[in-house]
């Protein structure tokens, strides 16, 4: 093989004639770029539809859609644990309940604005999850699933205890007054709750 042919061969495999490795810059795959662009377009189309829906539906249907988005946000939280970390949990509803009751108690018993209840509820859920997670780190597989299931089963009973009934409402729960739209926005309570939940879900 001649020197010229050897140089070409080395270039083909990404090495210099002296044997030094060289990285070959390869452009991003067109298919990946096209896929990302398609996802953005789909997201924008769905967002546009979501923004228009409340103006075309009855208030009851708008409220049901809001409830659906609330559950979707809860599922996103579960996906962080199960989808990304591979940990199997059956107790996610317990933390959902803690956050919901924290926000409701602050709104109805303390007069705190619903906007400020979200970060406080998140911090309290984080603390409880951390305290529960420390001993649960020793568990895995079916044992972790059973431990989290026990937490989910115990939470409703704890919320109905007599010492807590004044705050949690016992078996009746807490009836929350729907917030009015701020800044004089021409939206009824159900429509504003829908848009507020949509914003939280996107964030």
N, C-alpha and C positions, 0 to 999 in steps of 0.2 A: 504494500500500500504506500502511495506517495505521501509526502508531507502535507500537500494540499488536501488530499482525500482524508487524511487522519484529522486535520483541523476541522473539516466539515463534519466528520463523524462525531467528534467531541462536542461540537456546537449542537448537533441534533439531540444529544443526551444531556445537555446542560452542563458540560464540563469544558474547561480550557485544556489546551494541549498539555499543560503541565500537570493536569490531574486535579486542579482546584474546582470545587463545586461552585456553580453559579445558579442563583435563583432566576427562573424565567418568569417574567411578569405576564400573567394571562388575564385578559379582559374578563369582566364578569359575564356570566352566561346570559345571553339575551332572554332565555326562558325565565330566569329568576327575576330579571327586571320587569318583564311583561307580567309575571304573576303578581309582583308587588304593586304594579300600577293597576291591575285589575281589582285587587283587594281594596285599594283606595277608592276606586270608582264605586264598587259595591257598597263600601261603608258610607260614602257620601249620599248615594241614592237612598239607602236605608235610613240615614239620618234625616234626609229631606222628607221622606214619608212619615217618619216619627214626629217631626215638627208639625206636620199638617193634620195628623190624625185627630187631635183633640177638637179641632174646629168642625169636624165632620161626624162625630159620634156623640151619643148620649152620655150624660155625666156618669151613669152607672157603668157603662162600658169603659169610659176613661179611667174610672177608679179601679176596675178590674185589671186594666193594662198596667196601671201603677203598681198594683200588688204583684203582678208578674215580674216587673222590673226589680222590685224589692227582692223577690226570691232569686232573680238572676244575679243580683249583687252578692247575695249570700253564697250562691254557687261559685262565683268567682273567688271568694275567700277560701272555699273548700278546695278549689283547684290548686291554690298555692301549696296546700298541704299534700294532697293526693296526687295531683297531676305533675307537679314539679319536683316534689320530694319523695314521692312513692310511699308515703305513710298512709295506712288504711285507718280511717277514723269514722266512727258512727256517732260521735258526740258533737258534731258541728252545730246541731240545733240548740244545744245548751248555750253556746256562746252567742248565737243569734238571739236567744231569749234574754240573756243578760244585757246585751246591747239595747234591745228593744225596750225592756223594762227600765233601764237606766235613763234612756231618753224620755220615756213616758212619765216617769216619776219627776224628773227635772222640769218638764213642761207643766204638769198638772199640779204638783205639790210645791214647787219652788218658783214657778213663774219664769223660768229661763226660756229664752227664745229658742225655737227649734233648731236654728242654725248652729248655735253653740253647743247643743246637746250631742252633735255628731262627733266632734273630736273627744269630748269627755267620755262618751260611751266607748269609743275606740280605745282610749287609754285604759279604761277599766277592764275591757275584754282582754287587752294585751296582758295586764297584770294577772288576771285569773288564769288565762291560758299559760302564762309563764309558770305560775305556781303549780298548775296541774301538770304541765309538761316536764318539770324537773324529775319527779319520780317516774313519769311515763317513759322517759328516755331509756330506762332499763328494760322496757318491754318492746316487743316487735311481733309482727304477724297477728295471729289470732288473739294473743294475749293483749296486745294494744287495742284491737277491735273491741274486745270484751270490756276493757277498762273505760274506753270512751263511750261504749253503749251504756254502761252503768251510770256514767255522768249524765247522759241524755235522759235516762229513765228517772234519775233522782231529782233533776232540776224542776219539773212541774210540781212535785211533792214539796220541795223546799219553798217554792213561790207561794204555795197555798197554806203555809204554816201560820198559825194564829198570830204570833208576834210580828209577822211581816204583812198581815192582811191589810192593815191600814195603808201601807205603801203600795202593795201590789194589787189590791182589790180582791184577793182570794180567788175563788172560782169564777168571779165575775170579770176579773181582769181590770184594765184601765181604759176608759173611754176617752179618747183624745179629741180635742176640738181641732178641726181642720184649720190650718193657717190661711189667712187672706193673702192675696197677691200684694207684694210690696210696690212702692213707687207709683201707685195708682195704675198699675197695669190692668188692661181691660180683660181680666181672666177671672173666672169663678174659682172657688176653692179646689174643686177636683182638677181643673185644668192646671192651676198653679202647682199643685202637689205632683201632678204628672211631669211637668217640665222640671221641677226641682229634683225629682228622682232621676230623671233622664240625665241631668247635669252631673249628679253624684255618680251615676253609673259610668258615664264617659270618663270622668276624672279617675 
